[in-house]
Amino acid sequence: MALQGSPRLLLLGLVAGLGTAIATPTLAQEVNGSAVFEQSCLTCHTGAVDSRAPSPDALGQRSPEAILDVLMKGVLPRLP
């Protein structure tokens, strides 16, 4: 069954709208990881001897997946 009149225009408008929304680069945001770390994490992750939080160097030895896992579940185990 072929679409006629308004339903056909509606379908065309939906397809065109979706294509425009997907192709529009303003929907994506670029994230500066260093700035986010400095603003949100560096307060605790200073590398101070008396800190329980791992230093930035220690965090650099972890995979992104391991860091995300601790953010979601809890404390990272110590490195050997």
DSSP file (Angstrom, degrees, kcal/mol; ACC not computed):
  #  RESIDUE AA STRUCTURE BP1 BP2  ACC     N-H-->O    O-->H-N    N-H-->O    O-->H-N    TCO  KAPPA ALPHA  PHI   PSI    X-CA   Y-CA   Z-CA
    1    1 A M              0   0    0      0, 0.0     2,-0.2     0, 0.0     0, 0.0   0.000 360.0 360.0 360.0 123.5    0.0    0.0    0.0
    2    2 A A        -     0   0    0      1,-0.1     2,-0.2     0, 0.0     6,-0.1  -0.557 360.0-117.4 -83.5 143.4    1.6    3.3   -1.1
    3    3 A L        -     0   0    0     -2,-0.2     2,-0.3     4,-0.1    -1,-0.1  -0.583  35.1-168.5 -77.5 142.9    1.5    6.4    1.2
    4    4 A Q     >  -     0   0    0     -2,-0.2     4,-0.6     4,-0.0     5,-0.1  -0.941  41.4 -22.3-131.4 153.0   -0.4    9.3   -0.2
    5    5 A G  H  > S+     0   0    0     -2,-0.3     4,-1.9     1,-0.2     3,-0.5  -0.168 123.8   6.5  57.7-132.9   -0.8   13.0    0.8
    6    6 A S  H  > S+     0   0    0      1,-0.2     4,-2.8     2,-0.2    -1,-0.2   0.860 127.8  54.5 -57.2 -45.6   -0.1   14.0    4.3
    7    7 A P  H  > S+     0   0    0      0, 0.0     4,-2.4     0, 0.0    -1,-0.2   0.894 109.3  49.9 -58.9 -37.0    1.3   10.6    5.6
    8    8 A R  H  X S+     0   0    0     -4,-0.6     4,-2.4    -3,-0.5    -2,-0.2   0.924 112.3  46.5 -66.3 -43.8    3.8   10.6    2.8
    9    9 A L  H  X S+     0   0    0     -4,-1.9     4,-2.7     2,-0.2    -1,-0.2   0.884 111.1  53.1 -64.5 -38.4    5.0   14.1    3.6
   10   10 A L  H  X S+     0   0    0     -4,-2.8     4,-2.4     2,-0.2    -2,-0.2   0.928 109.9  47.3 -61.7 -45.7    5.2   13.2    7.2
   11   11 A L  H  X S+     0   0    0     -4,-2.4     4,-2.4     2,-0.2    -2,-0.2   0.918 112.5  49.3 -62.3 -44.6    7.4   10.2    6.5
   12   12 A L  H  X S+     0   0    0     -4,-2.4     4,-2.5     1,-0.2     5,-0.2   0.909 111.4  49.9 -60.9 -43.1    9.6   12.3    4.2
   13   13 A G  H  X S+     0   0    0     -4,-2.7     4,-2.5     2,-0.2    -2,-0.2   0.894 110.3  49.9 -63.4 -40.4    9.9   15.0    6.9
   14   14 A L  H  X S+     0   0    0     -4,-2.4     4,-2.5     2,-0.2     5,-0.2   0.926 112.2  47.1 -63.6 -45.3   10.8   12.4    9.6
   15   15 A V  H  X S+     0   0    0     -4,-2.4     4,-2.3     1,-0.2    -2,-0.2   0.927 114.7  46.4 -62.6 -45.5   13.5   10.9    7.4
   16   16 A A  H  X S+     0   0    0     -4,-2.5     4,-2.1     1,-0.2    -1,-0.2   0.900 112.9  50.2 -64.5 -40.7   14.9   14.3    6.5
   17   17 A G  H  X S+     0   0    0     -4,-2.5     4,-2.3    -5,-0.2    -2,-0.2   0.904 110.9  48.0 -65.0 -41.9   14.8   15.5   10.1
   18   18 A L  H  X S+     0   0    0     -4,-2.5     4,-2.4     2,-0.2     5,-0.2   0.914 110.7  51.8 -65.0 -42.2   16.6   12.4   11.3
   19   19 A G  H  X S+     0   0    0     -4,-2.3     4,-1.9     1,-0.2    -2,-0.2   0.902 111.8  46.8 -60.8 -41.4   19.3   12.7    8.7
   20   20 A T  H  X S+     0   0    0     -4,-2.1     4,-1.0     2,-0.2    -1,-0.2   0.903 111.8  50.3 -66.9 -42.2   19.9   16.3    9.7
   21   21 A A  H  < S+     0   0    0     -4,-2.3     3,-0.3     1,-0.2    -2,-0.2   0.892 112.9  46.2 -64.8 -39.7   20.0   15.5   13.4
   22   22 A I  H  < S+     0   0    0     -4,-2.4    -1,-0.2     1,-0.2    -2,-0.2   0.880 115.3  45.9 -70.2 -37.8   22.5   12.7   12.8
   23   23 A A  H  < S+     0   0    0     -4,-1.9    -1,-0.2    -5,-0.2    -2,-0.2   0.543  85.1 106.6 -85.0  -7.1   24.7   14.7   10.5
   24   24 A T    ><  -     0   0    0     -4,-1.0     3,-1.4    -3,-0.3     4,-0.3  -0.631  54.7-160.6 -79.2 114.3   24.8   17.9   12.7
   25   25 A P  G >  S+     0   0    0      0, 0.0     3,-1.1     0, 0.0    -1,-0.2   0.678  81.7  75.4 -69.6 -16.6   28.2   18.2   14.3
   26   26 A T  G 3  S+     0   0    0      1,-0.2    -2,-0.1     3,-0.0     0, 0.0   0.631  82.2  70.0 -71.1 -11.2   26.9   20.6   17.0
   27   27 A L  G <  S+     0   0    0     -3,-1.4     2,-0.3    -6,-0.2    -1,-0.2   0.784  89.8  71.8 -75.1 -25.8   25.3   17.6   18.8
   28   28 A A  S <  S-     0   0    0     -3,-1.1     2,-0.4    -4,-0.3     0, 0.0  -0.664  70.9-153.1 -91.2 145.4   28.7   16.2   19.8
   29   29 A Q        -     0   0    0     -2,-0.3     2,-0.4     2,-0.0    -3,-0.0  -0.959  11.6-133.2-118.9 137.4   30.8   17.8   22.5
   30   30 A E        -     0   0    0     -2,-0.4     2,-0.5     2,-0.0    -2,-0.0  -0.734  22.0-151.1 -87.2 134.9   34.5   17.6   22.7
   31   31 A V        -     0   0    0     -2,-0.4     2,-0.9     4,-0.0     3,-0.1  -0.913   8.7-147.6-112.2 131.4   35.8   16.8   26.2
   32   32 A N     >  -     0   0    0     -2,-0.5     4,-2.2     1,-0.2     3,-0.2  -0.842  12.4-166.4 -95.5 100.9   39.2   17.9   27.5
   33   33 A G  H  > S+     0   0    0     -2,-0.9     4,-2.5     1,-0.2     5,-0.2   0.847  84.5  53.9 -58.9 -38.6   40.1   15.1   29.9
   34   34 A S  H  > S+     0   0    0      2,-0.2     4,-2.7     1,-0.2    -1,-0.2   0.912 109.4  48.0 -63.7 -42.0   42.9   17.0   31.6
   35   35 A A  H  > S+     0   0    0     -3,-0.2     4,-2.2     2,-0.2    -2,-0.2   0.904 111.7  49.7 -65.5 -41.1   40.6   19.9   32.4
   36   36 A V  H  X S+     0   0    0     -4,-2.2     4,-2.7     2,-0.2     5,-0.4   0.923 112.3  48.3 -62.9 -43.9   38.0   17.5   33.8
   37   37 A F  H  X>S+     0   0    0     -4,-2.5     4,-2.6     1,-0.2     5,-2.3   0.933 112.3  48.4 -62.2 -46.5   40.6   15.7   35.9
   38   38 A E  H  <5S+     0   0    0     -4,-2.7    -1,-0.2     1,-0.2    -2,-0.2   0.893 118.2  40.8 -61.1 -39.5   42.0   19.0   37.3
   39   39 A Q  H  <5S+     0   0    0     -4,-2.2    -2,-0.2    -5,-0.2    -1,-0.2   0.864 131.2  21.0 -77.7 -36.7   38.6   20.3   38.1
   40   40 A S  H  <5S+     0   0    0     -4,-2.7    -3,-0.2    -5,-0.2    -2,-0.2   0.669 132.1  24.0-110.5 -19.5   37.0   17.1   39.5
   41   41 A C  T >X5S+     0   0    0     -4,-2.6     4,-2.4    -5,-0.4     3,-1.5   0.714  95.7  78.3-122.0 -31.2   39.8   14.7   40.6
   42   42 A L  T 34<S+     0   0    0     -5,-2.3    -4,-0.1     1,-0.3    -3,-0.1   0.700  80.5  74.5 -64.8 -19.4   43.0   16.5   41.4
   43   43 A T  T 34 S+     0   0    0      1,-0.2    -1,-0.3    -5,-0.2     3,-0.2   0.896 116.9  18.0 -57.5 -40.1   41.8   17.7   44.8
   44   44 A C  T <4 S+     0   0    0     -3,-1.5     2,-1.5     1,-0.2     3,-0.4   0.779 118.2  65.3-100.4 -35.1   42.3   14.1   46.1
   45   45 A H     <  +     0   0    0     -4,-2.4    -1,-0.2     1,-0.2    -2,-0.1  -0.417  62.1 127.6 -91.2  61.5   44.6   12.6   43.5
   46   46 A T  S    S-     0   0    0     -2,-1.5    -1,-0.2    -3,-0.2     9,-0.1   0.679  75.0-117.6 -90.0 -21.0   47.6   14.8   44.3
   47   47 A G        +     0   0    0     -3,-0.4     8,-0.1     6,-0.3    -2,-0.1   0.520  57.1 159.5  90.3   7.4   50.2   12.1   44.9
   48   48 A A    >   -     0   0    0     -4,-0.2     3,-1.5     1,-0.1    -1,-0.3  -0.346  48.5-125.1 -64.2 144.8   50.7   13.2   48.5
   49   49 A V  T 3  S+     0   0    0      1,-0.3    -1,-0.1     3,-0.0    -2,-0.0   0.858 109.4  48.7 -60.3 -38.0   52.2   10.5   50.7
   50   50 A D  T 3  S+     0   0    0      2,-0.0     2,-0.3     0, 0.0    -1,-0.3   0.362  89.9 108.6 -87.1   6.6   49.4   10.6   53.2
   51   51 A S    <   -     0   0    0     -3,-1.5     4,-0.1     1,-0.1    -7,-0.0  -0.644  56.1-157.4 -87.8 140.0   46.7   10.4   50.6
   52   52 A R  S    S+     0   0    0     -2,-0.3    -1,-0.1     2,-0.1    -7,-0.1   0.643  73.4  91.0 -82.3 -17.1   44.6    7.2   50.1
   53   53 A A  S    S-     0   0    0     -9,-0.3    -6,-0.3     1,-0.1    -2,-0.1  -0.624  88.3-108.7 -82.0 135.4   43.8    8.3   46.6
   54   54 A P        -     0   0    0      0, 0.0    -7,-0.1     0, 0.0    -1,-0.1  -0.274  35.6-111.0 -60.8 146.9   46.2    7.1   43.9
   55   55 A S     >  -     0   0    0     -8,-0.1     4,-2.5    -9,-0.1     5,-0.2  -0.255  29.8-103.7 -70.4 164.2   48.5    9.6   42.3
   56   56 A P  H  > S+     0   0    0      0, 0.0     4,-1.9     0, 0.0     5,-0.1   0.879 124.7  53.5 -56.8 -37.2   48.0   10.7   38.7
   57   57 A D  H  > S+     0   0    0      2,-0.2     4,-0.6     1,-0.2   -10,-0.0   0.911 108.8  48.1 -64.1 -42.0   51.0    8.6   37.8
   58   58 A A  H >4 S+     0   0    0      1,-0.2     3,-0.9     2,-0.2     4,-0.3   0.887 110.8  51.1 -65.7 -38.5   49.4    5.5   39.5
   59   59 A L  H >< S+     0   0    0     -4,-2.5     3,-1.6     1,-0.2    -1,-0.2   0.856 101.5  62.7 -65.6 -33.5   46.2    6.2   37.7
   60   60 A G  H 3< S+     0   0    0     -4,-1.9    -1,-0.2     1,-0.3    -2,-0.2   0.705  96.4  59.2 -64.2 -19.7   48.1    6.3   34.4
   61   61 A Q  T << S+     0   0    0     -3,-0.9    -1,-0.3    -4,-0.6     2,-0.2   0.572  94.2  83.2 -83.9 -10.1   49.1    2.7   34.9
   62   62 A R  S <  S-     0   0    0     -3,-1.6    -3,-0.0    -4,-0.3     0, 0.0  -0.628  84.6-113.6 -93.9 151.6   45.5    1.6   34.9
   63   63 A S     >  -     0   0    0     -2,-0.2     4,-2.0     1,-0.1     5,-0.2  -0.463  27.4-114.6 -75.6 155.3   43.3    0.9   31.9
   64   64 A P  H  > S+     0   0    0      0, 0.0     4,-2.5     0, 0.0     5,-0.2   0.869 119.2  56.0 -56.8 -34.9   40.4    3.3   31.2
   65   65 A E  H  > S+     0   0    0      1,-0.2     4,-2.4     2,-0.2     5,-0.1   0.898 105.5  50.3 -64.8 -40.3   38.1    0.3   31.8
   66   66 A A  H  > S+     0   0    0      2,-0.2     4,-1.9     1,-0.2    -1,-0.2   0.891 111.9  47.7 -65.6 -39.0   39.7   -0.3   35.3
   67   67 A I  H  X S+     0   0    0     -4,-2.0     4,-2.1     2,-0.2    -2,-0.2   0.922 112.4  48.4 -68.2 -43.7   39.2    3.4   36.2
   68   68 A L  H  X S+     0   0    0     -4,-2.5     4,-1.6     1,-0.2    -2,-0.2   0.892 108.7  55.6 -61.7 -38.8   35.6    3.4   35.0
   69   69 A D  H  X S+     0   0    0     -4,-2.4     4,-2.6     1,-0.2     5,-0.4   0.913 108.9  45.8 -60.6 -44.0   35.0    0.1   37.0
   70   70 A V  H  X S+     0   0    0     -4,-1.9     4,-1.6     1,-0.2    -1,-0.2   0.859 108.8  56.0 -70.2 -33.2   36.1    1.7   40.2
   71   71 A L  H  < S+     0   0    0     -4,-2.1    -1,-0.2     1,-0.2    -2,-0.2   0.848 117.5  36.3 -64.1 -31.2   34.1    4.8   39.6
   72   72 A M  H  < S+     0   0    0     -4,-1.6    -2,-0.2    -5,-0.2    -1,-0.2   0.803 133.9  20.2 -88.7 -32.0   31.0    2.6   39.2
   73   73 A K  H  < S-     0   0    0     -4,-2.6     2,-0.3     1,-0.3    -3,-0.2   0.709 105.3 -99.0-117.1 -26.7   31.8   -0.1   41.9
   74   74 A G     <  +     0   0    0     -4,-1.6    -1,-0.3    -5,-0.4    -2,-0.1  -0.986  68.4  16.1 142.2-154.8   34.3    1.2   44.5
   75   75 A V        -     0   0    0     -2,-0.3    -4,-0.0     1,-0.1     0, 0.0  -0.251  60.8-125.8 -68.3 137.4   37.9    1.0   45.4
   76   76 A L        -     0   0    0      1,-0.1     2,-0.1    -9,-0.0    -1,-0.1  -0.552  29.5-113.2 -73.6 143.0   40.7   -0.1   43.1
   77   77 A P        -     0   0    0      0, 0.0    -1,-0.1     0, 0.0     2,-0.1  -0.469  40.4 -96.7 -71.5 154.0   43.0   -2.9   44.3
   78   78 A R        -     0   0    0     -2,-0.1     0, 0.0     1,-0.1     0, 0.0  -0.395  37.5-110.5 -69.7 147.2   46.6   -1.9   45.0
   79   79 A L              0   0    0      1,-0.1    -1,-0.1    -2,-0.1   -21,-0.0  -0.510 360.0 360.0 -72.0 146.3   49.2   -2.5   42.2
   80   80 A P              0   0    0      0, 0.0    -1,-0.1     0, 0.0    -2,-0.1   0.517 360.0 360.0 -66.5 360.0   51.7   -5.3   43.2
